[in-house]
């Protein structure tokens, strides 16, 4: 899969929304977050030949949960299955029930306090349950995950997404740059993280070029 046309399309959409449709500057972070999730979805679930299915509202809810799970799993060895608590929690997350999912992820952390994926899954679920808000409990979960393995970019990546949704773009950039710097050279997810960081930096740079146009 070639990333060049995908990134070009995302950049075109951003520029069209910003300079042609005159999206207010306050909406840039939401637009950027949407495009970033879109890129993740394309990378993980790109299957244009797949037929559509009825029940669009339910399908969309399930896909969002599936996307988050697949994006999380990208930072772990896919040949090793997560614990039974995480697997069960993922079932609820796929249906959009992040409150129930968080309960199972919490049980996983209680069973094994050193389970990085459990803490990361818990942080993600708590953010989604709070409708995108980074609660103290979610922040604690991300920090615990990062303490377990500072080289794994997952905690910083998803914490960065949460800050991006809150409009804190600079915090996101800082976290993703730190994650890339700490990432092992042989990590399979290193390239995709670098591409997402590059896209966000490009969006920020393009958006700051002529700020008066959007005021």
MARVEX-838079 format. One record per residue (C-alpha): residue number from 0; x, y, z. Coordinates in steps of 0.001 Angstrom, whole numbers, plus 524288, in hexadecimal, padded with zeros to 5 digits. Layout:
BEGIN
<NUM; <X; Y; Z>>
...
REM end
This chain:
BEGIN
<0; <80000; 80000; 80000>>
<1; <80555; 80D4D; 7FC1E>>
<2; <803CB; 81823; 80616>>
<3; <80725; 82325; 7FC9B>>
<4; <7F9B7; 824D3; 7F63C>>
<5; <7F2CF; 82300; 8033F>>
<6; <7FAA8; 82DB0; 80A02>>
<7; <7F912; 83664; 7FE16>>
<8; <7EA58; 83475; 7FE70>>
<9; <7E9C6; 83777; 80D06>>
<10; <7F1D8; 843CB; 80B23>>
<11; <7E906; 847F4; 7FFE9>>
<12; <7DCDC; 845FF; 80825>>
<13; <7E2B8; 84DEF; 8133E>>
<14; <7E6C8; 85911; 80A59>>
<15; <7D9A9; 85941; 80384>>
<16; <7D265; 859D8; 8106D>>
<17; <7DB71; 86422; 81615>>
<18; <7DD31; 86D6D; 80ABE>>
<19; <7D1BC; 86ABA; 801A6>>
<20; <7C6D1; 8679B; 80B1D>>
<21; <7CCA9; 87102; 81518>>
<22; <7CBF1; 867F0; 820C0>>
<23; <7CE83; 86FC5; 82D19>>
<24; <7DBD7; 86DB0; 83363>>
<25; <7D529; 867DD; 83F4B>>
<26; <7D0B2; 85CB1; 836AB>>
<27; <7DE2A; 85911; 831A0>>
<28; <7E158; 84FA1; 83C94>>
<29; <7D49A; 84841; 83AC5>>
<30; <7D6D3; 847B6; 82C24>>
<31; <7E4C5; 8431E; 82E2D>>
<32; <7E0A4; 838A6; 837DF>>
<33; <7D651; 833C9; 82E64>>
<34; <7E02B; 832B5; 82364>>
<35; <7E9F1; 82BBF; 82C2E>>
<36; <7DFDB; 821B3; 83020>>
<37; <7DC64; 8206D; 821D0>>
<38; <7EA6A; 81D50; 81E52>>
<39; <7EB0C; 8134D; 8292D>>
<40; <7DE8E; 80D29; 82468>>
<41; <7E394; 80C81; 8166F>>
<42; <7F040; 80640; 81AD6>>
<43; <7E99B; 7FC25; 82338>>
<44; <7DCAC; 7F98D; 81C73>>
<45; <7DE47; 7FE04; 80E70>>
<46; <7D5A1; 7F4A8; 806B4>>
<47; <7CE5C; 7FC39; 7FC15>>
<48; <7C916; 7EFC4; 7F613>>
<49; <7C1BC; 7EBCF; 8024A>>
<50; <7B2E1; 7ECA9; 80076>>
<51; <7AAF4; 7F5C7; 808CA>>
<52; <7A191; 7F149; 8134D>>
<53; <794A9; 7F66F; 818CC>>
<54; <79356; 7FD6B; 825AE>>
<55; <79CB6; 808AC; 82373>>
<56; <79BB4; 80E8A; 83120>>
<57; <79ECB; 801A0; 837C6>>
<58; <7A97C; 7FE73; 82DF7>>
<59; <7B006; 80B9B; 8300D>>
<60; <7B012; 809D1; 83EC0>>
<61; <7B60A; 7FC3D; 83D9C>>
<62; <7C048; 800BA; 833DC>>
<63; <7C4FC; 80B90; 83CDD>>
<64; <7C77E; 801C0; 847AD>>
<65; <7CDDE; 7F84C; 83E51>>
<66; <7D6A9; 80319; 83920>>
<67; <7DB4E; 806A6; 846BD>>
<68; <7DE3A; 7F87C; 84A02>>
<69; <7E5B2; 7F634; 83D6F>>
<70; <7ED36; 802E8; 83F46>>
<71; <7F0C7; 7FEA4; 84D22>>
<72; <7F4E3; 7F11D; 848BD>>
<73; <7FE26; 7F74B; 83EE4>>
<74; <8075B; 7FA25; 84A47>>
<75; <807FC; 7EC0E; 84EEC>>
<76; <80C6F; 7DEEC; 849E2>>
<77; <80095; 7D9FF; 84272>>
<78; <80553; 7CBFD; 843E2>>
<79; <802B3; 7CCF3; 85276>>
<80; <7F4A2; 7CE00; 856E3>>
<81; <7F0FE; 7D779; 861CD>>
<82; <7EB6A; 7D293; 86EA7>>
<83; <7DDA0; 7CD3B; 86FA3>>
<84; <7D944; 7D9B8; 87676>>
<85; <7DE06; 7E221; 86B26>>
<86; <7D7F0; 7D906; 8611F>>
<87; <7CAD3; 7D9CC; 867F9>>
<88; <7CBEC; 7E887; 86985>>
<89; <7CEED; 7E9D6; 85B1E>>
<90; <7C20F; 7E336; 85815>>
<91; <7BAC9; 7EE0F; 85F31>>
<92; <7C36D; 7F8A0; 85942>>
<93; <7C022; 7F3D8; 84B9E>>
<94; <7B1CD; 7F649; 84EC7>>
<95; <7B4BE; 803D8; 853FD>>
<96; <7B266; 80017; 8623F>>
<97; <7BEC4; 80618; 867C6>>
<98; <7B9C4; 8065C; 875B9>>
<99; <7B8BA; 7F77A; 8760E>>
<100; <7C579; 7F63D; 86E97>>
<101; <7CC7A; 7FEAC; 8789C>>
<102; <7C7C6; 7F5A5; 8836A>>
<103; <7CE26; 7E9D8; 87D1E>>
<104; <7DA96; 7F142; 879F8>>
<105; <7DB3B; 7F59E; 8882B>>
<106; <7DA13; 7E762; 88C5D>>
<107; <7E598; 7E455; 88372>>
<108; <7EDF4; 7EEA3; 88A46>>
<109; <7EA0B; 7E945; 89775>>
<110; <7EDD2; 7DB8D; 8936C>>
<111; <7FABC; 7E028; 88DBA>>
<112; <7FF13; 7EDEC; 8910E>>
<113; <80A17; 7ECB5; 88727>>
<114; <8010D; 7EA4C; 87B9A>>
<115; <80424; 7F5E7; 872CD>>
<116; <7F954; 7F2F8; 86910>>
<117; <7EF3D; 7F229; 873E9>>
<118; <7F2CC; 7FFB2; 878FA>>
<119; <7F2DF; 80532; 86B2F>>
<120; <7E5BA; 7FF20; 867F9>>
<121; <7E04B; 8047A; 874B4>>
<122; <7E4FA; 8123B; 8718E>>
<123; <7DEF7; 811C2; 863FA>>
<124; <7D209; 80C7C; 8690B>>
<125; <7D122; 816CE; 873AF>>
<126; <7D373; 821B1; 869CC>>
<127; <7C902; 81C42; 860C4>>
<128; <7BF70; 81A4B; 86BF3>>
<129; <7C18E; 8289C; 86F95>>
<130; <7BE7F; 82C69; 8616C>>
<131; <7CC65; 8302B; 85E39>>
<132; <7CFF1; 836E1; 86AF8>>
<133; <7DCC5; 83377; 87187>>
<134; <7D877; 8306C; 87F66>>
<135; <7E20E; 82EEF; 88AD4>>
<136; <7DF88; 82044; 88AC4>>
<137; <7E2B1; 81F4C; 87C43>>
<138; <7EEF9; 82779; 87DEA>>
<139; <7F356; 81E95; 88904>>
<140; <7F13B; 81289; 8808B>>
<141; <7F957; 8182E; 87568>>
<142; <8042C; 81BF9; 87ECB>>
<143; <80461; 80E53; 884C8>>
<144; <8056F; 8085C; 87738>>
<145; <810A5; 81153; 873A9>>
<146; <817E5; 80E2B; 8803B>>
<147; <81750; 7FFA9; 87D2D>>
<148; <81E1E; 80134; 87004>>
<149; <82347; 80E95; 86C2C>>
<150; <82712; 809A7; 85E96>>
<151; <81952; 805B1; 85ADD>>
<152; <812FC; 8112B; 853D3>>
<153; <80505; 80CE1; 85679>>
<154; <802D1; 8148C; 86324>>
<155; <80876; 82135; 85DB2>>
<156; <80154; 81F8E; 850CA>>
<157; <7F3CF; 81DE3; 856BE>>
<158; <7F650; 82806; 86144>>
<159; <7FA26; 8312D; 85644>>
<160; <7ED70; 82E50; 84F33>>
<161; <7E5EA; 831A6; 85B84>>
<162; <7ED0F; 83EAD; 85CAD>>
<163; <7EAAA; 8413C; 84E4A>>
<164; <7DC19; 83F8D; 85038>>
<165; <7DD1F; 84940; 85B62>>
<166; <7E383; 85330; 85259>>
<167; <7F11A; 851B3; 8584C>>
<168; <7F873; 84FAB; 84B92>>
<169; <805E2; 8532A; 85101>>
<170; <8048F; 848E2; 85BA0>>
<171; <8013B; 83EEA; 85134>>
<172; <80D0A; 84285; 84914>>
<173; <815E0; 841DA; 854FF>>
<174; <810E5; 8346F; 858EE>>
<175; <811D6; 82EB3; 84B4B>>
<176; <81F91; 83408; 8496B>>
<177; <82395; 82E20; 85668>>
<178; <81D69; 82132; 85281>>
<179; <82496; 820F6; 8458B>>
<180; <83186; 8246D; 84BFE>>
<181; <83010; 81985; 855F1>>
<182; <82B39; 80F7D; 84C0C>>
<183; <83441; 80416; 848D1>>
<184; <83982; 8049C; 83AF8>>
<185; <833F8; 7F730; 83803>>
<186; <8262D; 7FA11; 83CE6>>
<187; <81C2C; 7F6B8; 8326E>>
<188; <81397; 80241; 83644>>
<189; <81E8E; 80C4D; 8358E>>
<190; <81BFB; 81013; 82756>>
<191; <80D62; 811F4; 8291B>>
<192; <80FB9; 81A61; 83526>>
<193; <81981; 822A9; 82DAD>>
<194; <80FA4; 82486; 822A9>>
<195; <804E7; 828C5; 82C08>>
<196; <80E1D; 8323C; 832AC>>
<197; <81235; 837A0; 82581>>
<198; <8040F; 83986; 8217F>>
<199; <800AD; 840CC; 82DE5>>
<200; <80CC1; 84967; 82CB1>>
<201; <808F5; 84C5F; 81EAE>>
<202; <7FB23; 84FF7; 8229A>>
<203; <7FFF2; 858E7; 82D57>>
<204; <8099F; 85F30; 82412>>
<205; <7FF8F; 86136; 81967>>
<206; <7F5B8; 86686; 8230C>>
<207; <7FF16; 87087; 828B0>>
<208; <80358; 87586; 81B73>>
<209; <7F88C; 87FA7; 81A02>>
<210; <7F0C7; 87FC7; 826B3>>
<211; <7E9A0; 88C65; 8238D>>
<212; <7E257; 8859D; 8188B>>
<213; <7DAA1; 87DC0; 82294>>
<214; <7D837; 88809; 82CD5>>
REM end
